[in-house]
Amino acid sequence: MYQSFEDLDVWKRACQLAVTVYEMLRHSEDFSLRRQMQRAAVSISSNIAEGSERGGQDFARFLRIARGSAAELRTQTYIAAKVGVISNDQMKQIADETKGIAKMLIGLSRSLKERE
């Protein structure tokens, strides 16, 4: 059991992913894609936190939104690699991390259902 969203490993991992995305895109001149990717990355941990604080069914709903943000970021990552904004290695790093976070979000959602 956790006391606060700060205790959740998935939230910690999502925060680190957002930092990684910001650092990776720091010098990108594709401002539109950069902003979109940064927003999606920040949205993952933000939705986990907001849902946790709301609790109940809202938590489950916000975890689904966070999974959607992870998929959005993964899609943008594929596009960014194809247009040369990031390298293929960077794309793989972000894609793998978003997949891992999505799996953790599914697991957390399941554990919430079991507690109901």
C-alpha positions in Angstrom: 0.0 0.0 0.0 1.2 3.5 -0.7 0.7 6.7 1.2 1.1 9.2 -1.6 1.7 9.2 -5.3 5.3 10.1 -4.6 5.7 6.5 -3.3 4.6 4.9 -6.6 7.4 3.5 -8.6 5.5 4.1 -11.8 5.2 7.8 -10.9 8.9 8.0 -10.2 9.7 6.3 -13.5 7.3 8.6 -15.4 8.9 11.7 -13.9 12.3 10.5 -14.9 11.1 9.9 -18.4 9.8 13.5 -18.6 13.2 14.7 -17.5 14.9 12.5 -20.1 12.6 13.8 -22.9 13.3 17.5 -21.8 17.1 16.8 -21.8 17.0 14.9 -25.1 15.1 17.7 -26.9 16.8 20.7 -25.2 18.5 21.8 -28.4 15.8 20.7 -30.9 14.7 23.5 -33.2 11.5 21.7 -34.1 9.6 23.6 -31.5 6.2 22.2 -32.3 7.2 18.6 -32.0 9.4 19.3 -29.0 6.6 21.0 -27.1 4.2 18.3 -28.0 6.5 15.5 -26.8 7.4 17.4 -23.6 3.7 17.9 -22.8 2.9 14.2 -23.4 5.9 13.2 -21.2 4.8 15.5 -18.4 1.2 14.4 -18.7 2.0 10.8 -17.8 3.2 11.5 -14.3 0.8 14.4 -13.8 -2.2 12.1 -14.5 -0.9 9.5 -12.1 -0.6 12.1 -9.4 -4.0 13.7 -10.0 -5.8 10.4 -10.1 -4.1 9.3 -7.0 -5.2 12.4 -5.1 -8.8 12.0 -6.4 -8.9 8.3 -5.6 -11.6 5.8 -6.3 -12.9 5.4 -9.9 -11.1 8.7 -10.8 -7.8 7.0 -10.1 -8.5 4.2 -12.6 -9.7 6.8 -15.2 -6.5 8.9 -14.8 -4.3 5.8 -15.1 -6.0 5.1 -18.4 -5.3 8.7 -19.5 -1.7 8.3 -18.4 -1.4 5.2 -20.6 -2.8 7.2 -23.5 -0.2 9.9 -22.9 2.5 7.2 -22.9 1.2 5.9 -26.3 1.0 9.5 -27.6 4.6 10.1 -26.6 5.7 6.8 -28.2 4.0 7.8 -31.4 5.7 11.2 -31.4 9.0 9.5 -30.7 8.7 7.4 -33.8 7.9 10.5 -35.9 10.8 12.5 -34.3 13.2 9.7 -35.3 11.9 9.6 -38.8 12.3 13.3 -39.3 15.8 13.4 -37.7 14.9 15.3 -34.5 16.2 12.4 -32.3 18.4 9.4 -33.1 17.1 5.8 -33.5 18.8 4.9 -30.2 17.0 7.7 -28.4 13.7 6.6 -30.1 14.3 3.1 -28.8 15.1 4.3 -25.3 11.9 6.4 -25.1 9.7 3.8 -26.8 11.0 1.0 -24.5 10.4 3.2 -21.4 6.9 4.2 -22.4 6.1 0.5 -23.0 7.4 -0.4 -19.5 5.5 2.4 -17.9 2.3 1.4 -19.7 2.7 -2.2 -18.3 3.2 -0.8 -14.8 0.0 1.3 -15.2 -1.9 -1.7 -16.3 -0.6 -3.6 -13.2 -1.6 -0.7 -10.9 -5.0 -0.6 -12.4 -5.5 -4.3 -11.8 -4.4 -4.0 -8.2 -6.9 -1.2 -7.7 -9.7 -3.3 -9.1 -8.8 -6.2 -6.8 -9.1 -3.9 -3.8 -12.6 -2.8 -4.7 
